[in-house]
């Protein structure tokens, strides 16, 4: 019985963790907002204990800041963090574009098929207002190019930026039109890689990251 209770508590904490983290990453809980254990517990139909445990884990991850008897503050994404992540992405994605093109037309064609599938997934998610799915597909789109570049160390490092990227895009995508802009920018990147245009691909990546910077109000 005790084991079953422990399992139930662990499952409840995981559910609370997934719920809160997803809402933080998608911007449904925007930076600067104060959320309470009671509100989350009520929304999920559970006690406050697993929610409190989830809050503690998210505080350790740097997403929340806890204030006793008041709730949890969603830690805003700082301008310095945004710039640092986008600078890292520019270096990595610029390298990846060149590395993929060096592997030849067969590799480029295979990558294009994968990228096109993610772009289609993004169109469908945007049309259905499924922001969480859109953000996951956005992350997958860029990871595909890093993976295809053939450098496992850089691809692994890029994957560590996952949560930061999803949160920044979530913050920038509150206007539905932004999703259409992202899709168009992704199409330009994919087309340039398909056509073997190195400078075109690099220009498309730079334009995409500059567009994200502007959408976050940093230009």
Secondary structure, 3 states (H helix, E strand, C coil): CHHHHHHHHHHHHHHHHHHHHHHHHCCCCCCCCEECHHHHHHHHCCCHHHHHHHHHHHHHCCCEEEECCCEEEECCCCHHHHHHHHHHHHHHHHHHHHHHHHCCHHHHHHHHHHHHHHHHHHHHHHHCCCHHHHHHHHHHHHHHHHHHCCCHHHHHHHHCCHHHHHHHHHHHCCCHHHHHHHHHHHHHHHHHHHCCCHHHHHHHHHHHHHHHHHHCCCC
